[in-house]
């Protein structure tokens, strides 16, 4: 560029991604409005809009390169150590400080979510990794293992179903689901009650017709 990219956006060379995006949006809106002015003012706004687009792209690339040079490898090593030590919140804070969020960033976010037992969120992060780097076998393998782990621990997985259709497959899981198999005495009592109710209903019908099915009542 014939003009410093950061100066076009009115920023210093150490501007962050957020600052670059905010400056771009503000200037973009202004120039898009001014380009409809008559005469030289409109022409200048059009030129500035083109200049802004080039400056914005260059600033983003420079910030990306600076972020890659500054930190991630060392920070990811520290995050890994914190996770192994059980300092999950501290690891999350350190991860949040990394501004450029590439596939590796999402990978470590997935690890933190997994340690918190947030398996669905962990899987989503790994899916982002695979989308960003489809040829990375580490990410693909991690996603496959997580899916397999989730399937094995899913109580509604058909592989765990019992022959009678119960998805839990055993008495312990039935009780955990709030289900209790009736005892033989409970079953006999229920059958007796059903018989009595049936006889009383028949006696009522007979009396309505002038008969008497049960003479004692």
N, C-alpha and C positions, 0 to 999 in steps of 0.2 A: 504494500500500500504506500501511496505517496504521503500519507499522513498517519501519525501514530494512532493505532486502533483505540487505545484506551482514552486518548484525548478526545476522539470523536464522540465517545460516550460520556465524557466528562468524569473519568475515573482515574484512579492511581493504578499502577501496574500490579499491585498486590490485591486487586479487587476480587471478591469471591464470586462464585457462580450466581448466588442470589442477587448480589449488587449489580452484576452484569445484566441479568435478566430484567431487573427493575428499571435500570437506566434505559435499556433497549425499548421496553414497553412504553415508557414515558415519551421518549423522543419519536418513536414510531407513530404514536397517536398524534403528536404535534405536527410532524411533517406531512402525514396523510391529510390532515385538515388544511394546512397552509398551501398545499400544492394546487388547490382550487382557487387561490388568490389570482388576481389579474396581473399580467405583466411579469416583471423580473422576480417579484416575490414568489410567485407560483413556480417559476423555473428553478429558482434556488432551492425551494423546498423539495422538488423532485430530485435534484442532484444530491441533496443531503440525505434523502431517503435511500438512494442507491448506495451512498457512502456508508450509511448506517448499517445496512445489511452486511456489507463486507467487513466492517469493523466488528460487528457483533460475532460473526463466524470466527474471525481471527482471535478475538478475546476469549471465546469459549475454548478454542484449541490451546491457547497459551495457558489458560487456567487449568485445563485438563492435564497438560504436560507438567505443570508445576505441582499439581496434586499428586501425580504419579511419582515425581521425583522426591517430594517432601517426606511422605509418610507411610503409605499402606503396609508395606512388608513388615516393618518394625512394629507397627500398631497391631497388625494381625497376629504376630507372634505373641505380643503381650496379651491380646484378647484370648488366644488359645490357652495361655498359661493361667489366666484368671478363671476361665471356664473349668479347667482341670482342677483348680483349687476350690471350686464351688462359689466363687465370687461373681455370680451371674449378673447382678445389678451393676457392678463396677465394669464388667465386660461390656454390658449394653451401653453404658455411658461413653466408654471409649470408642465403641463402634459408631455411636451417633455423632462423634466428633469428626469422623471421616466424611469429607464433603463429597468426593467423587465416588459414586456408588456403582461400581462395576459388578461383574459376576461374583468375584471373590467376596465383595461386601455382602451380597445376598446369601452367599454360602455360609458365612459366619453368623449372619442373622438367623439362618435356618438352624444352626447348631444351638444357638441361645434359646430359640423357641422350643427346640426338642428337649433341652434340659429343663425347661419349664413345663414340659408335658403338653405343650400346645401343638399337637401333631398336625392338625390341619394347616395352621399358619406356617409351620416348618415345611410342609409339603409345597405350599404356594411359593415360598422363597426358593426352594430347589427347582421348581418349574421355571421360575424366572431365570435361574442360572442356566438351565438347559436351553432356554430360548435365546439367551444372550450368546452362549457358546455351545452350540449343538454338537460339536465334535469333541468336547471335553469329556473324557470317559469317567473322570472323578465325579463330576456332577451327575452324570447319567447313572452311574452305579449307586451313588448315594440316594438318588430318588427312587430307584428300583428297590433298594433295601428297605427304605422307609415305607413304601407302599406295601411291601410284603409283611413288614412288622405290623402295620396298621390292620391289614387283613386278618392276620393271625389273632389279633387281640380284639377283633370286632365280634361282640356277642351275637350279632345278627347275621354273621357270615354263614352261608348254607353248609359249609364244610363242618361246622360245629353242631349242626342240627341233629336231633335225635330221630330214630325211625318213626316215632309217633307224631312228628311234626313240631315238637317243641324245639325252639331255636337255641335254647340253653343246653339241652342234651344231657343233664344229670340232675339228681335230686337237690344237690347243693345249690346249683344255679336256679332251680325252680323256687327254692325258698328265698334266695336273694332277690328274685323278681317279684316276691309277694305272693307266690303260689304255694298252697299246701295240699298234699294228697289226702283225701278223706280216709279215716280209719274204717275198719270193717263194722264196728259198733255204730259209727255215725251213719254209715250207708244203710244198715238195718233199721235204725230209728227213722230215717227219712222214708224208707219204703213203707213202714208201719203207718206213719202219719199220712202218707199219700192214700193208703187203703181206707183209713178212717174218714178222710175228707170225701172220698168217692162214695162211701156208704151213706154218709149224711146227706150228700147231694141227691142220691137216688131216693132216700126216704122223703125228702122235701118235695120232690117231683110227684111221688106216689100220693102223698097226702093232699096235694093240690087237685089230684084227679079222683079223690075219694077213697084211696087205698091206704095201706100202711105197711111199708117195707120193714121197719124196725118197730116192733110193738112197744118196746120199753121207753120210747122217747117220741 
